């Protein structure tokens, strides 16, 4: 192992952590755990051996904490998260379970509920249906409850 040529390899933490260099930059490798034959790699972004040992030790302990707390060891890339989200939304759309959550649709939904109430109860107007929906006696009370500033504006005219 010749540090001057950029070739270095050292096993730390009873062989669970490997500190090595490529092109004079240090990297760390940690075994993922039981039942896997894979490793996690991280560039330590340094050319100094003592600083690389410190960073490798931090990396090792970070992975141990994640294992202990049953947290994912790998960080997902943003493009992978977006791809997973789009796949979920496409499957929801294909099944017909995708709902748009914006105010226009919410307003239409509210008016549709009121229209359904009007139809079921035989009410003639939407105001009567809304009055029944919000539990008031008259259409005027319903309009007052829905638009409290409406009457104040008429009084000032």
N, C-alpha and C positions, 0 to 999 in steps of 0.2 A: 504494500500500500504506500503509494507515493503521493503525499499531499501536494508537493510541488508540481506534479503533472496533472493534478486534479482528480486523482484516483484515490478514493478513501472509502473504507467500510469499517464500521464498528457496531458490535452488538451490545445493547444496553438492556437493563431491566430483565435479567435472566433470559435474554434472547427474544423477548417479546417486542422489542423496539430495535429497529435497524437504522443507523445513521450512515448515510452514504453520500457521495458527491458525484456529480456529473458536470463536466466543464467548469470545475472549481466552485460550483454552487451546491450547497448542502440540501439534502432531502431526508425525510423520515418516512419509515414504513412501519405500520402497526398491524398486527394480526387481528382480523375482525372478531374471531371468537370460535367457540366450539361449534362443530357441525358445518363449518364453512372452510373453504380452501382459498379464501380471498383476503386481500390486504387493503388497507387505506394508505394512500400516499399523500404527502404534503411537501410542497417546496417550502424551505425555511427562509428563503430569500436572503441568504447571507453567505459570505465567503470566509467568515471567521469561525474557526472550529469551536472555541469556547462559547460563543454566542449561539452557534448551531446546536450544541449540546443542551443549552438552556431551553431553546425553542422546541427541540425534540422532546424534552422532558415535559414541557407544558402540553404539547400535542398528545403525548402518551396519557397524561392524567385527564385531559379533556375527554378522550375516548373512553377511559375507564369510568368516568362519571356518567357518560351517556349510556354505557352498558348497564351500570348499576341502576340507573333510573328508567331503564327500558325506553330510551329515546332513540330515534333513528340515527344511525351512525353517519350516513351519507346526507349531504345537503342536496336537495333537488335544485336543478337549474330552472330559471324562470321559464324558459321555453318548454321544458318538460311539464311544469305545472299548468301552463296555458294549454298545452296539447291535451292533457288529462281533463281539464275543465271543458274544453270544446267537445271532446269525446262524450263526456257526461251530458252536456246540453243537447248534442245531436241525438243521443239515445232517448232523452226525455222528449224531444220534439217528435221523433219517430213514433214513440208510444202515445203521444198526445198529452203528456203530463207537464209540458213546459208552459209556464205562465209568465206573461210579461208583468213586471211590477212597476208601472208608472202611473202617474196621477190621472191621465186620461182614461186608462182602462179601469182604474178604481172608481172614477166618477161614473163611467158607463155602468159598472157593476152596481153601484149604489142606485142609480136610476132604474136599472133592470130589476133590482130587488123591489123597489117601490112599485114599479109597473106590475110585477108578479103579485104583490100584495093587493093592488087595485083590482087586478083580474080575478083573483081568488075571492075577494070580499065583495065584488060587484060595485066597487066605488067608481064613480064617473070620471073623476079627475085625479091627476097626479098629486095635487095638494091634499085631497082627501086621503089618499093612500099614505102620503107622508105623515099626515096627522095621526092616522091609526098606527103607523110604524113607530113614531116617537111617543105615542101615548098621550096625545092632547085631544081636546073635544072638538075644536072647530078648525076649518081651513085657515082662518085668520091667525089662530094660535100657532098653527104649523108654520105659516109664513113668518110670523114673528120669531119663532124658535130658530128657523133656518136662516133668516136675514134680520137680525135684531136692529141693524142700523137703517133699514129700509124706511121704517116709520119716522125716525128722527130726521131723515133727509126730506121727507114730504112735509113735515111740520115747519121746517125752516124756509121752504119755498114760498 
